[in-house]
């Protein structure tokens, strides 16, 4: 009974907040602006809406999609090219319904399918914070999308098929911390935009939430409770440390996630990061992991020889590495992903550990694109993905060649 009553009160609080914000016309308070900044950080808005570091939030950054390129809009309060002439209702309609000020439909590269879950109060808090930024005059390029996606009217059909507007109501059977984590993950932080596979229309595949997906030439790993390639072996503390510092005793953030850590999760409050961790840790395993046929002894021997010659100095003979400097390889969830693309990119291009205030020391790995053939990279990849108790599908030289050509 107490749980049901608490849930009813929480739902009522959401509704009251919506109604209060709708009727409120007074200027935003310092508290509103501070909350808006926290939400803007949680949404990693700076990463996508900053093309020139000297002009934060001025837009113009190209976002490549399977349908062509999109350039992010200017979020500064410049009246001619930014949000300066927008009303609160204009901004609310954009985030809640994906409708621009001129009535045209946004493309889902702008994650309004996630932002629609925010309360009006939080949407207007974001608006209040953005209004405090320095105005910058900048008109981004028009989208460069292939037919028929270059006609925004197509988005009416996409929305009818794949978009369900409305705030996210709390789960009465879960804790306030879990509900806060869900609100952030599914809402403003839009984690599924990268970590959920997409269908041929660019919408989330149904029934595969947080099952991992390809993004900008990398693979964003699973966030569900999968045994090998998900977060089953991670604790809440592991997840929180990773989000705050870009590393933990199990793994390091890759190229794309490093940007998220620097611009977003490392700036979030300890309470919000822990709430995200609590929610993610509670996600059940989704689609079964693929059955793995291990490499033959001869294949493992070839890979081990390459590993001993190129990798052992940092990662050690047993793959243990130096946690939080050189990531350990046994049991590494990212390494065991069904899609090896991110592993191949790291071996080809090298990597550098992201630095944050919580973890200022650096670690780096050289790239081997010029030092190893496609077959050699396939051999060493198959070795580390299947040694020390790991298990992951085999990689071919053809896959390595394709990854090599992609950059």
C-alpha positions, -999 to +999 in steps of 0.1 A: +000+000+000+028+024+009+045+017-025+013+024-044+007+056-024+043+067-030+039+061-067+006+081-068+023+110-051+053+108-075+030+108-105+010+137-090+043+156-085+051+152-122+016+164-132+018+194-109+052+203-121+039+202-157+009+224-149+029+248-128+055+253-155+028+258-181+011+285-162+042+302-150+053+334-168+078+349-144+115+349-153+135+318-145+152+316-111+188+309-104+177+274-094+159+269-128+191+279-146+213+256-125+190+227-131+190+236-168+227+235-169+228+201-152+203+188-177+222+203-206+254+185-193+235+153-189+222+156-225+258+161-238+244+190-259+278+206-262+293+177-281+269+178-310+262+215-311+298+227-310+318+227-343+343+253-333+355+250-296+358+288-295+320+290-302+303+266-279+267+256-287+268+277-319+261+245-340+273+237-374+288+202-365+281+176-392+263+145-380+266+116-405+237+093-408+230+063-431+208+088-451+233+116-454+247+145-434+229+168-409+243+200-394+234+208-359+216+241-352+228+271-332+216+269-295+230+303-284+206+332-278+215+350-311+182+364-324+189+360-361+205+325-362+200+310-327+173+307-301+171+344-292+137+350-309+122+317-298+094+316-272+092+290-244+064+273-263+086+271-295+114+254-275+089+231-257+074+220-290+108+213-305+118+190-276+084+174-269+072+169-305+102+174-328+087+204-345+108+234-354+097+270-350+087+272-386+065+241-383+089+217-401+098+184-386+132+176-372+151+145-381+157+120-353+194+127-353+180+153-329+169+129-302+134+143-296+121+107-292+140+108-260+136+145-250+098+141-253+100+122-220+111+153-201+087+173-180+079+208-193+095+222-162+128+205-171+125+215-208+121+251-199+150+249-174+172+238-203+158+268-223+166+291-194+202+280-192+208+282-229+195+318-228+224+327-205+250+317-231+270+343-251+251+349-284+270+338-315+259+345-351+262+312-370+239+297-397+247+260-401+246+243-435+213+228-447+210+190-444+226+169-471+203+140-472+195+116-501+160+115-517+134+111-504+148+119-469+157+155-480+120+163-478+111+169-442+075+160-448+087+124-448+091+127-411+053+128-406+052+092-417+083+084-396+067+099-365+035+080-371+054+047-372+081+052-346+074+082-323+053+083-292+053+117-275+048+121-238+066+123-204+080+092-187+059+082-158+077+067-128+075+030-120+057+027-087+075-006-079+110+009-081+130+032-059+132+070-065+169+065-074+160+039-101+133+061-115+158+091-116+182+069-135+156+057-159+145+093-165+181+103-174+190+073-194+158+071-215+152+109-215+178+137-216+209+115-217+194+095-247+218+066-242+198+044-266+205+067-294+239+051-297+236+019-277+204+005-294+206-010-329+186+008-356+163-005-383+165+004-420+146+037-412+169+048-385+145+040-357+153+018-327+148-019-333+119-031-312+128-055-284+165-047-286+169-017-263+205-011-252+217-041-273+246-022-289+248-004-322+271+010-348+278+047-346+302+067-367+325+038-376+325+024-340+304-001-321+286+012-290+285-019-267+256-035-250+243-018-218+220-047-207+228-076-185+243-099-211+269-123-196+300-116-217+294-084-237+270-066-214+271-052-179+264-084-159+299-085-145+300-048-136+289-035-103+270-002-097+303+012-085+321+001-117+295+018-139+296+050-118+334+051-119+334+046-156+310+074-163+328+098-140+364+091-150+362+073-184+377+042-169+375+016-142+392-016-133+374-034-161+375-011-191+383+023-206+361+046-227+367+044-264+369+073-288+332+083-290+324+075-253+354+096-242+337+126-256+306+118-237+326+114-205+345+147-209+315+168-220+287+151-200+290+124-175+321+136-157+302+169-151+271+153-136+264+151-099+274+120-080+238+113-073+227+114-109+256+093-121+248+067-094+211+068-104+221+060-140+243+032-128+215+017-106+191+018-136+216+003-161+227-025-137+190-035-133+185-040-171+179-076-179+198-094-207+182-088-240+189-109-272+210-140-266+247-136-273+258-155-304+271-190-300+309-190-305+331-214-323+365-209-308+396-205-330+416-236-337+448-243-317+467-233-348+449-200-351+453-193-314+490-200-317+494-175-345+475-148-325+494-155-293+527-150-312+516-116-325+503-107-290+536-116-274+555-095-299+533-064-298+510-063-268+526-081-239+546-051-227+515-032-216+488-058-213+510-085-197+512-122-206+479-130-188+461-099-203+458-083-168+473-050-180+475-022-155+439-014-145+429+023-151+460+028-173+461-002-197+427-020-196+426-056-186+416-080-214+402-111-196+364-107-191+364-074-210+328-068-221+337-044-249+363-068-263+337-096-264+311-077-283+295-097-311+305-068-334+343-064-333+344-031-351+355-010-321+383-035-313+395-034-348+395+004-349+416+005-317+441-019-331+443-002-364+443+034-352+456+032-316+440+048-286+446+072-258+430+071-224+407+100-217+418+123-188+393+137-164+397+155-130+391+121-113+417+103-135+443+127-148+470+102-157+473+092-194+478+058-211+482+053-248+484+026-274+500+029-308+481+020-340+491-011-360+476-003-394+510+002-409+527-026-389+504-055-394+486-070-424+448-076-424+453-113-416+477-105-387+452-081-372+425-107-376+447-133-359+456-112-329+420-099-325+407-135-325+433-144-299+425-117-274+387-121-279+390-158-271+419-162-247+418-162-208+382-174-208+369-148-233+345-159-261+336-139-291+328-145-328+358-148-351+370-119-372+382-123-408+409-105-428+381-092-450+364-075-421+397-059-411+402-047-447+367-032-447+374-014-413+407-002-427+391+013-457+364+030-436+389+055-422 
